[in-house]
Amino acid sequence: MENGLVTLDYAASENAVEIDNGIRDTIKGIRISILAMGLGLANMKAKGLYKNLGCRSLTQYIQRLSDETKMDRSNIFCWLRIGEAYIRYKSDLEQIGFSDNDGPTKLSYLNSALTKNEKQEVFDNIKNMSVREFRTFAKGQTAIGNAADSLAGDRWLVSIRGNNIYINGKLAIIISSKIERRAATYFKKVIRTACEGLEEEGVILPVLLRDRKEASRFQAAVNRLKEQMGLS
C-alpha cells in the first residue's frame, strides 16, 4: 500500500498461490480492497487456477476459503460478481475513474442497472451515488417512495402506534401491555429496527451478544467492515 492507495498486483497474477495469499491477506485487513479480491477471484475462475490449489471447482475453493478465514461464503461470491463486473465493463469504469473509493459493492448491481436504464446515466450514477442509492436505481425504483407506492406494493410502509405495528395500513404486530416494561421496550427496539430494514428493503443480520461491552466491540468492528465494503 502506497500513499493510502491499494495495489491490485496479485489480482492479475498467473500464480494461484499468489492470488490465494493476496485474498487471504486482504481478508485479514493487511490490504483493504474488495475490488482486488473480486478481480483475483474472477481471474482464478476464468483461468481455472483453483485446480493448482487442489480444488475441483471454484465453489470448492470458495468453500475452503470461507472455512479457513471464517468469512461468509456469500460475501466471497459477491466479491466474485464484483470482479467479473469490473472486467466486463473495465473500459467504461476506467473512463470515469472508478476505484475502491467509489464503493465497489455497487458493481454487483451494474448488470441489473444497465438492463433498466440508459448506459450513460448508469455510469454517471455508479460514480456519484451511494451504495444504497445505486441499488435502488438498479432495481428501477426511485430513491424515495410515497405512501401510495407503498400501498400499491412497490414499497413497504410501516407505522408504529403505541404497542401496535402496521404494515401497509394493516395491523401486523401487537406488543402486549401485560408484559414487563423492560421486555416491552426491548421488543419495540428490535421491531423498530426490523421495520426500518423492511421499508428500505435491506438485510438484517441478527447477532446475539453477551453484554454491552461485547456489543460495543462488535459495533466498532462492524463499522470498520462497512467502511471496507464501501457501505458507510
Residue pairs with C-beta under 8 A, 6 or more apart in sequence:
1 7
1 31
6 31
6 32
6 33
6 36
6 100
7 31
7 36
8 33
8 35
8 36
8 39
9 22
10 18
10 19
10 21
10 22
10 23
10 36
10 40
11 19
11 22
11 36
11 37
11 39
11 40
11 43
11 83
12 39
12 43
13 19
13 22
13 40
13 43
14 47
14 49
15 49
16 44
16 49
16 50
16 51
16 52
16 53
17 52
17 53
19 40
19 43
19 44
19 49
20 44
20 53
20 65
22 31
22 36
22 37
22 40
23 37
23 40
23 41
23 65
24 65
24 68
24 69
25 31
26 32
26 33
26 36
26 37
27 37
27 69
27 71
28 69
29 228
32 100
32 228
33 100
34 79
34 82
34 100
34 104
34 105
34 228
34 229
34 230
35 82
35 83
35 86
35 99
35 100
35 104
35 107
36 100
37 79
37 83
38 79
38 80
38 81
38 82
38 83
38 84
38 86
38 104
38 107
39 83
39 86
39 87
40 83
41 58
41 62
41 76
41 79
41 80
41 83
42 80
42 83
42 84
42 86
42 87
43 49
43 83
44 50
44 58
44 61
45 58
45 80
45 84
50 57
50 58
50 60
50 61
53 61
53 64
55 61
55 64
58 80
62 73
62 76
62 77
62 80
63 73
65 71
65 76
66 72
66 73
66 76
78 105
78 108
81 107
81 108
82 104
82 105
82 107
82 108
85 107
85 108
85 110
85 111
86 93
86 104
86 107
89 110
92 119
92 123
93 123
93 126
95 123
96 123
96 124
96 126
96 127
97 127
98 126
98 127
100 230
102 126
102 127
102 230
103 130
103 131
103 134
103 230
103 231
104 230
105 131
105 229
105 230
105 231
106 126
106 129
106 131
106 134
106 135
106 230
107 126
109 134
109 135
109 138
110 122
110 126
110 138
112 138
112 139
113 122
113 125
113 126
113 134
113 137
113 138
114 122
116 138
116 139
116 140
117 137
117 140
125 133
125 134
125 137
126 134
129 137
131 230
131 231
132 200
132 202
133 143
136 142
136 143
136 201
137 143
141 154
141 155
145 154
145 155
147 157
149 155
150 156
150 157
150 168
151 157
151 168
151 169
153 168
155 199
155 201
156 167
156 168
156 198
156 199
156 201
157 167
157 168
157 169
157 199
158 165
158 166
158 167
158 195
158 196
158 198
158 199
159 165
159 166
159 169
160 166
160 188
160 191
160 192
160 195
163 174
163 175
163 176
163 177
163 184
163 188
164 171
164 173
164 174
164 175
165 171
165 172
165 173
165 174
165 175
165 191
165 195
166 172
167 195
167 198
173 191
175 184
175 187
175 188
175 191
176 184
177 184
179 187
193 204
194 204
196 202
197 203
197 204
207 218
209 215
209 218
223 232
226 232
